[in-house]
Amino acid sequence: MNQPTALESGDHRLEMIRALLRRASSHPEAIEVAIKDNEATLKGAALEKEVDQIEKVIYSVPGIRKIHNQLSLLYSTEGRTEELLLENKIDERTEWVPGSLSPWIRVLLGLSGASIAYLGTRRKDLGGILLVGFGLGAVVRAITNIDTARLFELVLHPRVSLDREIEIHAPVENVYDFWSHFENYSRFMSYVQSVKINEIQGFTWTIMGPAGIPLHWEARIREMIPCQLISWESCPGALVMNSGKITFKSISKGFKTRVTVHLTYAPPGGALGSEAIRTLGFDPRSRIDSDLLMMKTLIEKS
């Protein structure tokens, strides 16, 4: 039986599919396409929420009548909070969603807030203090575009948590071995420059922070269970307080491994600080999917 073959350079559908995948997938480089007659085979990895759109655009290619979807999926577990709380005893996450103010209203609100805060600084009484607080609140609301109630919650609990799940075509022993060698983290985590074991049975993280400034902190291992769990947390006094928990589960009769990643960090300055460093191009949330797809590729090709 003939196996599907990758699209050849002379096939006009090659560039069409590549262009369509760039629009349908945030990581088109992770998807391989093979074609035989009127059937397409998809391999590699993709985000679970993008699969329907990927299949839709592939079907739009002339001549494609059937798709064999063999993609490994990267899941965001945000829709399974209660299940995770029960299974992994993960604290409830605190994430924020942008508000609905229009850009012009945000500009007007920010300018008004700044003016009110300035007037408050000219007064030396309780009224002046209230004006400064009100004005700064309006500025923060304008910059972050977060509704007021949510903003107060984030100021009190300035924590960001990320949860992802992905399947690796490798035995659990191999996947755990890769993660338990912490120096591997810099190979797939885009912001991480190095992770080195230190003398206190922990490790030192060095990441590339906002504006290319290196940041360092110490972390300690909380728990390591071979082929099941790795967890860590930053030591007291770390510039960026954070923790991580990686769980491993053997599936498909030992031929595949399901990896669940839970990362938590507290941005300096809470919501406002996070929004500020995002404007400098530093936002771990926007890179985690690419990083995990890179990890999957490294393990499967090793």
MOBELGI-V615438 format. One record per residue. N is the residue number from 0. RES is the residue in one letter. BURIAL is # if it has 24 or more other C-alpha atoms within 12 Angstrom, else .. Layout:
# MOBELGI-V615438
n->N res->RES burial->BURIAL
n->N res->RES burial->BURIAL
This chain:
# MOBELGI-V615438
n->0 res->M burial->.
n->1 res->N burial->.
n->2 res->Q burial->.
n->3 res->P burial->.
n->4 res->T burial->.
n->5 res->A burial->.
n->6 res->L burial->#
n->7 res->E burial->.
n->8 res->S burial->.
n->9 res->G burial->.
n->10 res->D burial->.
n->11 res->H burial->.
n->12 res->R burial->#
n->13 res->L burial->.
n->14 res->E burial->.
n->15 res->M burial->.
n->16 res->I burial->#
n->17 res->R burial->#
n->18 res->A burial->.
n->19 res->L burial->#
n->20 res->L burial->#
n->21 res->R burial->.
n->22 res->R burial->.
n->23 res->A burial->#
n->24 res->S burial->#
n->25 res->S burial->#
n->26 res->H burial->#
n->27 res->P burial->#
n->28 res->E burial->.
n->29 res->A burial->#
n->30 res->I burial->#
n->31 res->E burial->#
n->32 res->V burial->#
n->33 res->A burial->#
n->34 res->I burial->#
n->35 res->K burial->#
n->36 res->D burial->.
n->37 res->N burial->.
n->38 res->E burial->#
n->39 res->A burial->#
n->40 res->T burial->#
n->41 res->L burial->#
n->42 res->K burial->#
n->43 res->G burial->#
n->44 res->A burial->#
n->45 res->A burial->#
n->46 res->L burial->#
n->47 res->E burial->#
n->48 res->K burial->.
n->49 res->E burial->#
n->50 res->V burial->#
n->51 res->D burial->.
n->52 res->Q burial->.
n->53 res->I burial->#
n->54 res->E burial->#
n->55 res->K burial->.
n->56 res->V burial->#
n->57 res->I burial->#
n->58 res->Y burial->#
n->59 res->S burial->.
n->60 res->V burial->#
n->61 res->P burial->.
n->62 res->G burial->.
n->63 res->I burial->.
n->64 res->R burial->.
n->65 res->K burial->.
n->66 res->I burial->#
n->67 res->H burial->.
n->68 res->N burial->#
n->69 res->Q burial->.
n->70 res->L burial->#
n->71 res->S burial->#
n->72 res->L burial->#
n->73 res->L burial->#
n->74 res->Y burial->#
n->75 res->S burial->#
n->76 res->T burial->#
n->77 res->E burial->.
n->78 res->G burial->.
n->79 res->R burial->.
n->80 res->T burial->.
n->81 res->E burial->.
n->82 res->E burial->.
n->83 res->L burial->#
n->84 res->L burial->.
n->85 res->L burial->.
n->86 res->E burial->.
n->87 res->N burial->.
n->88 res->K burial->.
n->89 res->I burial->#
n->90 res->D burial->#
n->91 res->E burial->.
n->92 res->R burial->#
n->93 res->T burial->#
n->94 res->E burial->#
n->95 res->W burial->#
n->96 res->V burial->.
n->97 res->P burial->.
n->98 res->G burial->.
n->99 res->S burial->.
n->100 res->L burial->.
n->101 res->S burial->.
n->102 res->P burial->.
n->103 res->W burial->.
n->104 res->I burial->.
n->105 res->R burial->#
n->106 res->V burial->.
n->107 res->L burial->.
n->108 res->L burial->#
n->109 res->G burial->#
n->110 res->L burial->.
n->111 res->S burial->#
n->112 res->G burial->#
n->113 res->A burial->#
n->114 res->S burial->.
n->115 res->I burial->#
n->116 res->A burial->#
n->117 res->Y burial->.
n->118 res->L burial->.
n->119 res->G burial->.
n->120 res->T burial->.
n->121 res->R burial->.
n->122 res->R burial->.
n->123 res->K burial->.
n->124 res->D burial->.
n->125 res->L burial->.
n->126 res->G burial->.
n->127 res->G burial->.
n->128 res->I burial->.
n->129 res->L burial->.
n->130 res->L burial->#
n->131 res->V burial->#
n->132 res->G burial->.
n->133 res->F burial->#
n->134 res->G burial->#
n->135 res->L burial->#
n->136 res->G burial->#
n->137 res->A burial->#
n->138 res->V burial->#
n->139 res->V burial->#
n->140 res->R burial->#
n->141 res->A burial->#
n->142 res->I burial->#
n->143 res->T burial->#
n->144 res->N burial->#
n->145 res->I burial->#
n->146 res->D burial->#
n->147 res->T burial->#
n->148 res->A burial->.
n->149 res->R burial->.
n->150 res->L burial->#
n->151 res->F burial->.
n->152 res->E burial->.
n->153 res->L burial->#
n->154 res->V burial->#
n->155 res->L burial->.
n->156 res->H burial->.
n->157 res->P burial->#
n->158 res->R burial->#
n->159 res->V burial->#
n->160 res->S burial->#
n->161 res->L burial->#
n->162 res->D burial->#
n->163 res->R burial->#
n->164 res->E burial->#
n->165 res->I burial->#
n->166 res->E burial->#
n->167 res->I burial->#
n->168 res->H burial->#
n->169 res->A burial->#
n->170 res->P burial->#
n->171 res->V burial->#
n->172 res->E burial->#
n->173 res->N burial->#
n->174 res->V burial->#
n->175 res->Y burial->#
n->176 res->D burial->#
n->177 res->F burial->#
n->178 res->W burial->#
n->179 res->S burial->#
n->180 res->H burial->.
n->181 res->F burial->#
n->182 res->E burial->.
n->183 res->N burial->#
n->184 res->Y burial->#
n->185 res->S burial->#
n->186 res->R burial->#
n->187 res->F burial->#
n->188 res->M burial->#
n->189 res->S burial->#
n->190 res->Y burial->#
n->191 res->V burial->#
n->192 res->Q burial->#
n->193 res->S burial->#
n->194 res->V burial->#
n->195 res->K burial->#
n->196 res->I burial->.
n->197 res->N burial->.
n->198 res->E burial->.
n->199 res->I burial->.
n->200 res->Q burial->.
n->201 res->G burial->.
n->202 res->F burial->#
n->203 res->T burial->#
n->204 res->W burial->#
n->205 res->T burial->#
n->206 res->I burial->#
n->207 res->M burial->.
n->208 res->G burial->#
n->209 res->P burial->.
n->210 res->A burial->.
n->211 res->G burial->.
n->212 res->I burial->.
n->213 res->P burial->.
n->214 res->L burial->.
n->215 res->H burial->#
n->216 res->W burial->#
n->217 res->E burial->#
n->218 res->A burial->#
n->219 res->R burial->#
n->220 res->I burial->#
n->221 res->R burial->.
n->222 res->E burial->.
n->223 res->M burial->.
n->224 res->I burial->.
n->225 res->P burial->.
n->226 res->C burial->#
n->227 res->Q burial->#
n->228 res->L burial->#
n->229 res->I burial->#
n->230 res->S burial->#
n->231 res->W burial->#
n->232 res->E burial->#
n->233 res->S burial->#
n->234 res->C burial->#
n->235 res->P burial->.
n->236 res->G burial->.
n->237 res->A burial->.
n->238 res->L burial->.
n->239 res->V burial->#
n->240 res->M burial->#
n->241 res->N burial->#
n->242 res->S burial->#
n->243 res->G burial->#
n->244 res->K burial->#
n->245 res->I burial->#
n->246 res->T burial->#
n->247 res->F burial->#
n->248 res->K burial->#
n->249 res->S burial->#
n->250 res->I burial->.
n->251 res->S burial->.
n->252 res->K burial->.
n->253 res->G burial->.
n->254 res->F burial->.
n->255 res->K burial->#
n->256 res->T burial->#
n->257 res->R burial->#
n->258 res->V burial->#
n->259 res->T burial->#
n->260 res->V burial->#
n->261 res->H burial->#
n->262 res->L burial->#
n->263 res->T burial->#
n->264 res->Y burial->#
n->265 res->A burial->#
n->266 res->P burial->#
n->267 res->P burial->.
n->268 res->G burial->.
n->269 res->G burial->#
n->270 res->A burial->#
n->271 res->L burial->#
n->272 res->G burial->#
n->273 res->S burial->#
n->274 res->E burial->#
n->275 res->A burial->.
n->276 res->I burial->.
n->277 res->R burial->.
n->278 res->T burial->.
n->279 res->L burial->.
n->280 res->G burial->.
n->281 res->F burial->#
n->282 res->D burial->#
n->283 res->P burial->#
n->284 res->R burial->#
n->285 res->S burial->.
n->286 res->R burial->.
n->287 res->I burial->#
n->288 res->D burial->#
n->289 res->S burial->#
n->290 res->D burial->#
n->291 res->L burial->#
n->292 res->L burial->#
n->293 res->M burial->#
n->294 res->M burial->#
n->295 res->K burial->#
n->296 res->T burial->#
n->297 res->L burial->#
n->298 res->I burial->#
n->299 res->E burial->#
n->300 res->K burial->.
n->301 res->S burial->.
